[in-house]
Amino acid sequence: MKLKIKITGPKVHDVGYRYFLMNMAMSNRIRMFEAHNTESDSNQEVLVFVDGEDKAVEAFCALAKTKRPARSESSNIAFEEFDGDIMKIGEYAQFCSTVQLNKAIPVLLDMRDDLKEMKGDIKAVRKNTDMIPQISEDIKEMKTDIKEMKEDLKGLRDDIQPGYGTSFRQVQSDVRAVKLRRRTPLQAGGACEAPPHEGGTRLCGHKPMLNTHALYPSRCKQRGIAFKIKQQLGML
């Protein structure tokens, strides 16, 4: 039995439909088989030609009606008798291999170009990698310089510290001397030298409660001497 089968749909090309049908034909021991992609005005088409024993062809047609590749979208399948020549299934398999190889050639060429670019990138990376030993030497030199700088700073600090300590101690000594000169006799633990008056007042005339003799000891002493002189002369 010879048949021509037309499978029509929006997506029956580039989904492995011809290889799917060829595999089913081999499973049913069909010796004559070929399939080709064509297009109509609105849909894609696959034309299938089979020749074999009646039972084998009928089993193949039953599978073709119910099974299809996973990503295919078919809308119609039609069967009609065919009187022309049909290719042997082995020859068709070789033809399919040639077709696939022809499709693969552009992809292989692109892969070759990509490999060339990758080789160029690898050379560039290798060139940069060769600089790593030099960079390591530079880093070692920098570490040595930093260590020397630390030693210099430490020596400079040791030179500065003794002089700084001496100067600070001298400043402290000068501050203490100034404070001692500015202390009054009362602050130093003494008392006014002006003798007290018989009436309980100071000879200088100041009340003890005012404590002006402690604030102005020199002035109080002068007034006390003047008071004694006036008392002796009978001026009071």
C-alpha positions as a LaTeX table, in Angstrom:
\begin{tabular}{lrrr}
\hline
Residue & $x$ (\AA) & $y$ (\AA) & $z$ (\AA) \\
\hline
Met1 & 0.00 & 0.00 & 0.00 \\
Lys2 & 1.28 & 3.44 & $-0.99$ \\
Leu3 & $-0.03$ & 6.54 & 0.72 \\
Lys4 & 0.57 & 10.26 & 0.75 \\
Ile5 & $-0.05$ & 11.93 & 4.11 \\
Lys6 & $-0.37$ & 15.71 & 4.55 \\
Ile7 & 0.03 & 17.12 & 8.06 \\
Thr8 & $-0.96$ & 20.78 & 8.39 \\
Gly9 & $-0.68$ & 23.22 & 11.31 \\
Pro10 & 0.79 & 26.47 & 12.64 \\
Lys11 & 3.87 & 24.71 & 14.03 \\
Val12 & 4.97 & 21.50 & 12.30 \\
His13 & 8.43 & 22.67 & 11.10 \\
Asp14 & 11.60 & 22.66 & 13.21 \\
Val15 & 10.03 & 20.46 & 15.90 \\
Gly16 & 11.44 & 17.11 & 14.73 \\
Tyr17 & 8.23 & 16.01 & 13.04 \\
Arg18 & 9.92 & 14.18 & 10.09 \\
Tyr19 & 12.27 & 12.26 & 12.38 \\
Phe20 & 9.38 & 11.42 & 14.67 \\
Leu21 & 7.44 & 9.89 & 11.70 \\
Met22 & 10.53 & 8.07 & 10.41 \\
Asn23 & 11.02 & 6.44 & 13.81 \\
Met24 & 7.38 & 5.22 & 13.80 \\
Ala25 & 7.80 & 3.85 & 10.23 \\
Met26 & 10.88 & 1.88 & 11.27 \\
Ser27 & 9.02 & 0.52 & 14.28 \\
Asn28 & 6.32 & $-0.84$ & 11.90 \\
Arg29 & 8.91 & $-2.32$ & 9.48 \\
Ile30 & 8.02 & 0.01 & 6.64 \\
Arg31 & 10.86 & $-0.14$ & 4.07 \\
Met32 & 9.91 & 2.81 & 1.87 \\
Phe33 & 9.52 & 6.22 & 3.54 \\
Glu34 & 10.25 & 9.88 & 3.03 \\
Ala35 & 8.96 & 13.19 & 4.45 \\
His36 & 9.46 & 16.84 & 3.41 \\
Asn37 & 8.60 & 20.24 & 4.83 \\
Thr38 & 6.46 & 22.51 & 2.67 \\
Glu39 & 4.32 & 25.56 & 3.23 \\
Ser40 & 0.83 & 26.58 & 2.19 \\
Asp41 & $-0.68$ & 30.06 & 2.15 \\
Ser42 & $-1.46$ & 30.16 & 5.87 \\
Asn43 & 0.09 & 27.09 & 7.53 \\
Gln44 & 3.13 & 24.88 & 7.59 \\
Glu45 & 2.90 & 21.43 & 6.04 \\
Val46 & 4.71 & 18.07 & 6.22 \\
Leu47 & 4.27 & 15.73 & 3.24 \\
Val48 & 4.83 & 12.05 & 4.08 \\
Phe49 & 5.11 & 9.18 & 1.59 \\
Val50 & 4.98 & 5.56 & 2.75 \\
Asp51 & 5.00 & 2.18 & 0.96 \\
Gly52 & 4.70 & $-1.20$ & 2.66 \\
Glu53 & 2.42 & $-4.03$ & 3.62 \\
Asp54 & $-1.16$ & $-3.04$ & 4.25 \\
Lys55 & $-1.16$ & $-3.87$ & 7.97 \\
Ala56 & 2.11 & $-2.00$ & 8.54 \\
Val57 & 0.89 & 1.09 & 6.70 \\
Glu58 & $-2.47$ & 1.04 & 8.51 \\
Ala59 & $-0.69$ & 0.81 & 11.91 \\
Phe60 & 1.55 & 3.69 & 10.91 \\
Cys61 & $-1.46$ & 5.83 & 9.91 \\
Ala62 & $-3.17$ & 5.09 & 13.22 \\
Leu63 & $-0.10$ & 6.33 & 15.12 \\
Ala64 & 0.21 & 9.40 & 12.90 \\
Lys65 & $-3.38$ & 10.38 & 13.76 \\
Thr66 & $-2.92$ & 10.15 & 17.53 \\
Lys67 & 0.75 & 11.00 & 18.21 \\
Arg68 & 2.84 & 14.05 & 17.45 \\
Pro69 & 6.07 & 15.72 & 18.71 \\
Ala70 & 5.90 & 17.59 & 22.00 \\
Arg71 & 6.31 & 21.13 & 20.64 \\
Ser72 & 4.27 & 20.71 & 17.47 \\
Glu73 & 0.87 & 22.26 & 16.76 \\
Ser74 & $-1.08$ & 20.49 & 14.00 \\
Ser75 & $-4.62$ & 21.28 & 12.88 \\
Asn76 & $-5.31$ & 18.64 & 10.19 \\
Ile77 & $-4.00$ & 15.35 & 8.82 \\
Ala78 & $-5.16$ & 13.94 & 5.44 \\
Phe79 & $-4.49$ & 10.61 & 3.71 \\
Glu80 & $-4.63$ & 9.84 & $-0.02$ \\
Glu81 & $-3.35$ & 7.18 & $-2.39$ \\
Phe82 & $-0.04$ & 7.71 & $-4.18$ \\
Asp83 & 1.38 & 6.09 & $-7.32$ \\
Gly84 & 4.83 & 7.66 & $-7.52$ \\
Asp85 & 8.26 & 6.44 & $-6.44$ \\
Ile86 & 9.22 & 6.53 & $-2.78$ \\
Met87 & 12.75 & 6.61 & $-1.35$ \\
Lys88 & 14.09 & 3.73 & 0.71 \\
Ile89 & 13.97 & 4.55 & 4.40 \\
Gly90 & 17.75 & 3.98 & 4.74 \\
Glu91 & 18.45 & 6.44 & 1.94 \\
Tyr92 & 16.07 & 8.93 & 3.51 \\
Ala93 & 17.93 & 8.61 & 6.83 \\
Gln94 & 21.19 & 9.51 & 5.05 \\
Phe95 & 19.43 & 12.42 & 3.36 \\
Cys96 & 18.25 & 13.68 & 6.77 \\
Ser97 & 21.82 & 13.47 & 8.09 \\
Thr98 & 23.01 & 15.61 & 5.18 \\
Val99 & 20.26 & 18.16 & 5.81 \\
Gln100 & 21.14 & 18.39 & 9.51 \\
Leu101 & 24.85 & 18.72 & 8.74 \\
Asn102 & 24.04 & 21.55 & 6.35 \\
Lys103 & 22.13 & 23.30 & 9.15 \\
Ala104 & 24.97 & 22.71 & 11.57 \\
Ile105 & 27.68 & 24.27 & 9.38 \\
Pro106 & 26.80 & 27.93 & 10.24 \\
Val107 & 26.62 & 27.01 & 13.91 \\
Leu108 & 30.02 & 25.31 & 13.73 \\
Leu109 & 31.50 & 28.36 & 12.03 \\
Asp110 & 30.17 & 30.60 & 14.78 \\
Met111 & 31.64 & 28.26 & 17.36 \\
Arg112 & 35.00 & 28.44 & 15.60 \\
Asp113 & 34.93 & 32.25 & 15.72 \\
Asp114 & 34.00 & 32.14 & 19.40 \\
Leu115 & 36.93 & 29.81 & 20.09 \\
Lys116 & 39.28 & 32.25 & 18.37 \\
Glu117 & 38.02 & 35.06 & 20.57 \\
Met118 & 38.40 & 32.88 & 23.65 \\
Lys119 & 42.01 & 32.12 & 22.69 \\
Gly120 & 42.69 & 35.84 & 22.39 \\
Asp121 & 41.16 & 36.45 & 25.82 \\
Ile122 & 43.21 & 33.61 & 27.31 \\
Lys123 & 46.41 & 35.12 & 25.90 \\
Ala124 & 45.51 & 38.49 & 27.39 \\
Val125 & 44.81 & 36.91 & 30.78 \\
Arg126 & 48.08 & 34.97 & 30.61 \\
Lys127 & 49.96 & 38.18 & 29.82 \\
Asn128 & 48.43 & 39.86 & 32.85 \\
Thr129 & 49.22 & 36.79 & 34.94 \\
Asp130 & 52.90 & 37.11 & 34.03 \\
Met131 & 52.91 & 40.46 & 35.82 \\
Ile132 & 51.94 & 38.88 & 39.15 \\
Pro133 & 55.56 & 38.13 & 40.24 \\
Gln134 & 56.56 & 41.75 & 39.58 \\
Ile135 & 53.55 & 42.97 & 41.55 \\
Ser136 & 54.54 & 40.68 & 44.41 \\
Glu137 & 58.06 & 42.15 & 44.44 \\
Asp138 & 56.62 & 45.68 & 44.49 \\
Ile139 & 54.43 & 44.78 & 47.45 \\
Lys140 & 57.43 & 43.37 & 49.33 \\
Glu141 & 59.39 & 46.58 & 48.71 \\
Met142 & 56.46 & 48.64 & 49.97 \\
Lys143 & 56.30 & 46.56 & 53.14 \\
Thr144 & 60.03 & 47.09 & 53.69 \\
Asp145 & 59.67 & 50.87 & 53.22 \\
Ile146 & 56.77 & 50.98 & 55.67 \\
Lys147 & 58.80 & 49.07 & 58.24 \\
Glu148 & 61.69 & 51.53 & 57.87 \\
Met149 & 59.31 & 54.46 & 58.26 \\
Lys150 & 57.97 & 52.95 & 61.48 \\
Glu151 & 61.53 & 52.62 & 62.83 \\
Asp152 & 62.28 & 56.25 & 61.92 \\
Leu153 & 59.12 & 57.45 & 63.64 \\
Lys154 & 59.96 & 55.43 & 66.74 \\
Gly155 & 63.46 & 56.94 & 66.91 \\
Leu156 & 62.08 & 60.43 & 66.41 \\
Arg157 & 59.61 & 59.88 & 69.25 \\
Asp158 & 62.43 & 58.69 & 71.54 \\
Asp159 & 64.42 & 61.84 & 70.70 \\
Ile160 & 61.49 & 64.16 & 71.38 \\
Gln161 & 60.25 & 62.65 & 74.64 \\
Pro162 & 63.28 & 63.52 & 76.95 \\
Gly163 & 63.35 & 67.18 & 75.92 \\
Tyr164 & 59.58 & 67.42 & 76.11 \\
Gly165 & 59.59 & 65.95 & 79.64 \\
Thr166 & 62.28 & 68.39 & 80.83 \\
Ser167 & 60.45 & 71.38 & 79.41 \\
Phe168 & 57.19 & 70.29 & 80.97 \\
Arg169 & 58.81 & 69.85 & 84.38 \\
Gln170 & 60.38 & 73.35 & 84.11 \\
Val171 & 56.98 & 74.85 & 83.29 \\
Gln172 & 55.47 & 73.14 & 86.33 \\
Ser173 & 58.23 & 74.50 & 88.54 \\
Asp174 & 57.72 & 78.06 & 87.22 \\
Val175 & 53.95 & 77.84 & 87.82 \\
Arg176 & 54.50 & 76.72 & 91.42 \\
Ala177 & 56.93 & 79.63 & 92.02 \\
Val178 & 54.41 & 82.16 & 90.69 \\
Lys179 & 51.69 & 80.72 & 92.89 \\
Leu180 & 53.93 & 80.99 & 95.99 \\
Arg181 & 54.80 & 84.64 & 95.26 \\
Arg182 & 51.13 & 85.57 & 94.94 \\
Arg183 & 50.04 & 83.92 & 98.21 \\
Thr184 & 49.16 & 86.31 & 101.10 \\
Pro185 & 50.50 & 85.72 & 104.66 \\
Leu186 & 47.05 & 84.53 & 105.74 \\
Gln187 & 46.94 & 82.03 & 102.88 \\
Ala188 & 50.43 & 80.92 & 103.84 \\
Gly189 & 49.30 & 80.25 & 107.45 \\
Gly190 & 50.49 & 83.58 & 109.10 \\
Ala191 & 48.64 & 86.58 & 110.54 \\
Cys192 & 48.71 & 90.32 & 110.23 \\
Glu193 & 51.77 & 91.96 & 111.88 \\
Ala194 & 49.80 & 95.02 & 112.99 \\
Pro195 & 49.42 & 94.95 & 116.84 \\
Pro196 & 45.88 & 94.94 & 118.15 \\
His197 & 44.47 & 98.08 & 119.93 \\
Glu198 & 43.67 & 98.05 & 123.66 \\
Gly199 & 40.00 & 98.43 & 122.84 \\
Gly200 & 40.05 & 95.18 & 120.91 \\
Thr201 & 40.64 & 96.85 & 117.54 \\
Arg202 & 43.72 & 96.83 & 115.36 \\
Leu203 & 46.15 & 99.76 & 115.75 \\
Cys204 & 45.43 & 100.51 & 112.15 \\
Gly205 & 41.80 & 101.18 & 113.06 \\
His206 & 40.34 & 98.31 & 111.10 \\
Lys207 & 37.87 & 96.00 & 112.75 \\
Pro208 & 39.07 & 92.37 & 112.97 \\
Met209 & 35.73 & 91.27 & 111.58 \\
Leu210 & 36.52 & 93.02 & 108.27 \\
Asn211 & 39.76 & 91.02 & 107.94 \\
Thr212 & 41.29 & 93.81 & 105.81 \\
His213 & 44.66 & 93.26 & 107.51 \\
Ala214 & 44.73 & 89.82 & 105.93 \\
Leu215 & 43.83 & 91.22 & 102.53 \\
Tyr216 & 46.27 & 94.13 & 102.68 \\
Pro217 & 49.03 & 93.25 & 105.21 \\
Ser218 & 51.57 & 95.87 & 104.08 \\
Arg219 & 49.05 & 98.71 & 104.18 \\
Cys220 & 47.84 & 97.70 & 107.65 \\
Lys221 & 51.39 & 97.62 & 108.98 \\
Gln222 & 52.11 & 101.13 & 107.71 \\
Arg223 & 48.93 & 102.48 & 109.29 \\
Gly224 & 49.76 & 100.84 & 112.61 \\
Ile225 & 53.20 & 102.52 & 112.71 \\
Ala226 & 51.65 & 105.88 & 111.85 \\
Phe227 & 49.10 & 105.43 & 114.64 \\
Lys228 & 51.86 & 104.79 & 117.22 \\
Ile229 & 53.77 & 107.90 & 116.19 \\
Lys230 & 50.69 & 110.08 & 116.45 \\
Gln231 & 49.86 & 108.63 & 119.87 \\
Gln232 & 53.34 & 109.41 & 121.19 \\
Leu233 & 53.19 & 112.99 & 119.90 \\
Gly234 & 49.85 & 113.56 & 121.60 \\
Met235 & 48.12 & 114.14 & 118.39 \\
Leu236 & 45.34 & 111.72 & 119.24 \\
\hline
\end{tabular}
